Every structure is written in C-alpha cells, then in structure tokens.
Amino acid sequence: MDYFNIEYISIVTGFLLILLGLFAILTQKNIIKIVIGFSLFDTGIHIVMVSIGYIRNRTAPILDETVNIKDAANQIVDPVPQALVLTAIIIGLGVTALMLAYVLKLHKEKKSLEIQNFSDLKW
C-alpha cells in the first residue's frame, strides 16, 4: 500500500496538470482556452516542484523551540523549493495578467478570439 503516499499522489497530479495544460496550449483554437492551458501548465510545475522538495517526517524551515539548533539540518525541509515556487507563482500571475490584457486588445481589434482569424504576422 506504499503506492498511495501523498508524495506520489501530488507528483502524479502535478504531471497530469502539466500534460493537460500542454494539451490545451497545443490543441485549442480559442485564445482564452490557451491562456487557461498555460495556467494549468504553470500550476502543474509548481505542484511538481513542491512535491520534489518534500521530505517525510520533517518540519517547516522555522527555527523555534521544537527544532534542535544543533541538528536542524536533519529536522527541517529545504526552504529553497518553497521560495522558488512562491516566486514562480507571482511571476506566473503577472504573465497571465499580461496575456489576458493582450487577449483583450486582440478581441477589441478583430472582434474574435479564434486564433485562425489572426493572420497578420503569417508568412
């Protein structure tokens, strides 16, 4: 029954979100659906990064009376993946907001969100 650990469930969920987002980015014709696919892809990457950085039976990287200072390296989880994911969430939010603003401009210009209607930069 070791196959249903939370580590495996979270990493599989992350990879499924990555695949679902990549599928949406590559197959959808509506620009809003492509942006949603990007957000799913981004969220999947965040879940995978956090689940890789997780170590069972360790505590949060906060030094207080529950953590022995001399043996802290063996008692706490590495905080770097958590900090990277937090930074990536903020960057992903900004990129998504920029994409949605671009989608609004495109819709205002062409009155459509279907990607095949935008042929201005095609060869």
Helices and strands as residue ranges (DSSP letters): G 2-4, H 6-27, H 31-53, G 69-74, H 80-110, G 115-117
